[in-house]
Amino acid sequence: MASAYVLINCELGSEESVISQLKALDSVKEVHGTFGAYDILAKVVSDEVSALRETITWKIRKIDKIRSTLTLMGIEGQE
């Protein structure tokens, strides 16, 4: 099982919309609004790293109003 945490910056005032769009994605297991350098934290889980990468690159990063992301990939066996 591959997992990643995606830190997201979005346009001011768009947090709720982005959160609801993230929750609609099957591989997104958790979403939290945050204070600090990033606006949203999302946990993404998939059976394969390639599917995880595809979700982050082609689904999450394409959501309207997302300005930037930082992805932290989990290390299998260190969960």
N, C-alpha and C positions, 0 to 999 in steps of 0.2 A: 504494500500500500504506500503510495507516494503522497506527501502532503507539503503544502506551502502556505505561508502567511503573506498576504499581499497588503502592504501599506499604501493607502490611496489618498491623493490630494484631489479635491474637486472644486468646482467653481462655488463661490460663496452663495449660500442659500439652496444649493442643489443636493445637500446631503441626504435628505429623506427620499428623494427620487432615486438617487444612485443606490441607496441601501435597498429599496424595494426591488430594483432591477437585479441587484446581486443575489438577493434571496430567491429570485425566480430561477436561478441557474442550479441545475441538479448537483453539480460537484462542489458548490459553495455550501459548506456545512455550518459556518458561523459568520455572523456579521456584527460588528460593534462600531458605533460612533465613538470617536475619541477626542480628547483635548490634547493639544501639543502640536508637534511638527506635522502630523498627519491627521486627516479628517475621519478616515474609516480604516478599520482592520478587518480583513476577511480571511477565513481559513478555507482553503481549497483542498479537496481530497480526491484522489483517483487511483485506479488500479495500476496505471502505468505512468511513468514520468512524461512520456510523449503526449499522452492525453491531458495531463496536468498543464504542460507547456502550451498546448493548443488552446485550452480553456482560458488561460491567462492572457495569451497573445491575441487571440481572435474573438474572444467574447468579453472578458473583463475590460481590457484596454480599449475596446471599441465603444464602450458605453458613453453616450453623450454626456458632457459636463465633467468627465474625468480629465484632469490636467496631467497628472503623472502618477506612476506607481513605483514601488520598490518591493521586490519579491525576495523572501527568505525561504529557501528550500529546506525542508526537514531532512535529516540524515536517518535513513532506515536503520532500525536497531537501537537508536538512541532516543526512543520515545518514552 
